[in-house]
Amino acid sequence: MREILGITGDDAVELLLEYSQKFNVDISNLNLKRYFTAEGDTILPAIIRFFTGRKDPKESELTIRDLEKGVLLKRLDEEVINS
């Protein structure tokens, strides 16, 4: 969704909460941290990664198709996304 809609962090979480309410989809078992990074300071984590050699964590992709499957199944979680 980040690539398609250009949203991240709190905006993405708010969108998913609205989606859940509007379409009556249970997202209680969806790990949002896996799909969206937190908003805020990006400079300090980049500096820490530079000095520690850690790589930038990759987010998993949540697609519009995943949201469609969630509406049909009335839930959105890893099992639905990976099916």
C-alpha positions as CSV (number, residue, x, y, z in Angstrom):
1,M,0.0,0.0,0.0
2,R,2.9,2.3,0.7
3,E,3.9,2.1,-3.0
4,I,0.4,2.4,-4.4
5,L,-1.2,4.9,-2.0
6,G,1.9,6.7,-0.8
7,I,1.0,6.4,2.9
8,T,3.0,5.1,5.9
9,G,2.9,5.1,9.7
10,D,-0.1,6.6,11.4
11,D,-1.9,7.4,8.2
12,A,-1.7,3.7,7.1
13,V,-2.9,2.5,10.5
14,E,-5.8,5.0,10.4
15,L,-6.8,3.8,6.9
16,L,-6.8,0.2,8.1
17,L,-8.9,1.0,11.1
18,E,-11.4,2.8,8.9
19,Y,-11.4,-0.2,6.4
20,S,-12.0,-2.6,9.3
21,Q,-15.0,-0.6,10.6
22,K,-16.5,0.2,7.2
23,F,-16.3,-3.4,5.9
24,N,-16.6,-5.2,9.2
25,V,-13.2,-6.9,8.8
26,D,-11.4,-8.3,11.9
27,I,-7.8,-7.0,11.9
28,S,-7.0,-7.8,15.5
29,N,-4.5,-10.5,14.5
30,L,-2.8,-8.4,11.8
31,N,0.8,-7.3,12.8
32,L,0.8,-3.8,11.5
33,K,4.5,-3.3,12.3
34,R,5.3,-5.9,9.7
35,Y,3.6,-3.8,7.0
36,F,4.2,-0.2,8.1
37,T,7.1,1.6,9.8
38,A,6.5,4.1,12.5
39,E,6.5,7.8,11.7
40,G,9.0,10.0,13.3
41,D,12.8,10.4,13.3
42,T,14.4,8.6,10.4
43,I,17.8,10.2,10.7
44,L,18.9,8.6,14.0
45,P,17.9,5.1,13.0
46,A,19.9,5.6,9.7
47,I,23.0,6.7,11.6
48,I,22.7,3.7,14.0
49,R,22.4,1.4,11.0
50,F,25.4,3.0,9.4
51,F,27.6,2.5,12.4
52,T,26.4,-1.0,13.4
53,G,26.2,-2.3,9.8
54,R,22.6,-3.4,10.2
55,K,20.4,-3.3,7.2
56,D,17.3,-1.2,6.8
57,P,14.3,-3.5,7.8
58,K,12.1,-4.3,4.8
59,E,8.4,-4.0,5.2
60,S,6.2,-6.7,3.8
61,E,3.8,-5.7,1.1
62,L,0.1,-5.3,1.8
63,T,-1.8,-5.1,-1.5
64,I,-5.3,-3.9,-2.5
65,R,-6.0,-7.6,-3.4
66,D,-5.2,-8.5,0.3
67,L,-7.8,-5.9,1.4
68,E,-10.3,-7.4,-1.0
69,K,-9.7,-10.9,0.4
70,G,-10.2,-9.5,3.9
71,V,-13.6,-8.1,2.9
72,L,-14.7,-11.5,1.5
73,L,-13.4,-13.5,4.5
74,K,-14.3,-10.8,7.1
75,R,-10.8,-11.0,8.5
76,L,-7.3,-9.8,7.5
77,D,-4.3,-11.6,9.0
78,E,-1.2,-13.4,7.8
79,E,-3.1,-16.5,6.8
80,V,-5.4,-14.5,4.5
81,I,-2.6,-12.4,3.1
82,N,-0.4,-15.4,2.3
83,S,-3.3,-17.5,0.8
